[in-house]
Amino acid sequence: MGFGDEFQRLSKYFRESLKGRGLDWDRKPPLYKKYPSENKTIELPRPDREGGQPLYEAVQERRSVRNYKNTPVNAKTLSQVLWAAQGITLATEYHQFRASPSAGALYPVETYCQVNNVEGLEPGLYHYQVPYHALTLVKEGSFGLDLARAALGQKMLRDSAFNLVWTAVIERSKWKYEQRAYRYIYLDAGHIAQNAALAAVSCGLGSCQVGAFFDEEVNRVIEVDGEAEFAIYMSSFGIPK
Ligand SMILES: Cc1cc2nc3c(=O)[nH]c(=O)nc-3n(C[C@H](O)[C@H](O)[C@H](O)COP(=O)(O)O)c2cc1C
């Protein structure tokens, strides 16, 4: 039996094991990751919340697209994809619910946008600030090739207009779900990536999901520690060739 089989077995729920578990609200991790205020933050264009291509058509058309034109994507399109992935769609007194579901509304997944070719945005690595629908600059530069190398040499990450990298801030989910959190982060990320992929189709983009990568190399590119926060999934986006 491998460690994956063990993980599946050990992270099962049983009626007995769920009894008597409470939550320590004083230790609830913060919901949002923040960068120092010196980091430049760029507001994204307001995303459309209606219209676009009918959903069934987008579902029918979506395919993994790995070859992109060397044509810039506009900021509105990037905004639309980010909103569909993780944008806030309902704010209540206690929760800010997002476009994609998340176990316990704990939202452990962070989105990084590595920009290669987007109008009005310098190439660089940005962090998506969910509550402000904005991008905070982590570092300027062309990191597409680094990401491609970290993803077993998959060139689409170099040739794309932008790539989204999703990480998990594991404590946000572990706080409630303990080891089962390791199931939920991947489920959350799958929902997010699919929403992004469908929005991309609707905006005339193609995308490809990427699960094959050297974890620590991706963590280094996006400057996360690999322990408290680590990369779990990526997608490349661009205008199909
Ligand atoms: C979890 C996951 C990981 C994937 N990783 C990669 C990848 O690293 N590289 C790649 O080219 N495609 C990757 N794909 C895309 C699949 O190859 C693709 O979805 C599959 O061939 C079906 O084709 P379709 O997406 O066009 O329907 C991944 C898809 C998923 C869901």
The ligand as an SDF file (V2000), in Angstrom:
LIG
                    3D

 31 33  0  0  0  0  0  0  0  0999 V2000
   -5.8410   17.4540  -12.6260 C   0  0  0  0  0  0  0  0  0  0  0  0
   -5.4350   17.7040  -14.0550 C   0  0  0  0  0  0  0  0  0  0  0  0
   -4.1050   17.8540  -14.3540 C   0  0  0  0  0  0  0  0  0  0  0  0
   -3.7130   18.0940  -15.6680 C   0  0  0  0  0  0  0  0  0  0  0  0
   -2.3870   18.3150  -15.9410 N   0  0  0  0  0  0  0  0  0  0  0  0
   -2.0030   18.5830  -17.1980 C   0  0  0  0  0  0  0  0  0  0  0  0
   -0.6610   18.8810  -17.4910 C   0  0  0  0  0  0  0  0  0  0  0  0
    0.2010   18.9480  -16.6190 O   0  0  0  0  0  0  0  0  0  0  0  0
   -0.3340   19.1300  -18.7770 N   0  0  0  0  0  0  0  0  0  0  0  0
   -1.2560   19.0970  -19.7950 C   0  0  0  0  0  0  0  0  0  0  0  0
   -0.8880   19.3430  -20.9320 O   0  0  0  0  0  0  0  0  0  0  0  0
   -2.5490   18.8390  -19.5370 N   0  0  0  0  0  0  0  0  0  0  0  0
   -2.9640   18.5790  -18.2700 C   0  0  0  0  0  0  0  0  0  0  0  0
   -4.2820   18.3780  -17.9970 N   0  0  0  0  0  0  0  0  0  0  0  0
   -5.2670   18.4280  -19.0860 C   0  0  0  0  0  0  0  0  0  0  0  0
   -5.7270   17.0190  -19.4970 C   0  0  0  0  0  0  0  0  0  0  0  0
   -4.7240   16.3610  -20.2230 O   0  0  0  0  0  0  0  0  0  0  0  0
   -7.0120   17.1790  -20.3340 C   0  0  0  0  0  0  0  0  0  0  0  0
   -8.0200   17.7470  -19.5320 O   0  0  0  0  0  0  0  0  0  0  0  0
   -7.4940   15.8370  -20.8720 C   0  0  0  0  0  0  0  0  0  0  0  0
   -6.6180   15.3440  -21.8500 O   0  0  0  0  0  0  0  0  0  0  0  0
   -8.8880   15.9280  -21.4810 C   0  0  0  0  0  0  0  0  0  0  0  0
   -8.9150   16.8570  -22.5490 O   0  0  0  0  0  0  0  0  0  0  0  0
   -9.8290   18.1740  -22.5270 P   0  0  0  0  0  0  0  0  0  0  0  0
   -9.4090   19.0250  -21.3630 O   0  0  0  0  0  0  0  0  0  0  0  0
   -9.5700   18.8570  -23.8380 O   0  0  0  0  0  0  0  0  0  0  0  0
  -11.2450   17.7560  -22.3770 O   0  0  0  0  0  0  0  0  0  0  0  0
   -4.6950   18.1590  -16.6950 C   0  0  0  0  0  0  0  0  0  0  0  0
   -6.0370   18.0220  -16.3640 C   0  0  0  0  0  0  0  0  0  0  0  0
   -6.4150   17.8300  -15.0680 C   0  0  0  0  0  0  0  0  0  0  0  0
   -7.8850   17.7430  -14.7350 C   0  0  0  0  0  0  0  0  0  0  0  0
  1  2  1  0
  2  3  1  0
  2 30  2  0
  3  4  2  0
  4  5  1  0
  4 28  1  0
  5  6  2  0
  6  7  1  0
  6 13  1  0
  7  8  2  0
  7  9  1  0
  9 10  1  0
 10 11  2  0
 10 12  1  0
 12 13  2  0
 13 14  1  0
 14 15  1  0
 14 28  1  0
 15 16  1  0
 16 17  1  0
 16 18  1  0
 18 19  1  0
 18 20  1  0
 20 21  1  0
 20 22  1  0
 22 23  1  0
 23 24  1  0
 24 25  2  0
 24 26  1  0
 24 27  1  0
 28 29  2  0
 29 30  1  0
 30 31  1  0
M  END
$$$$
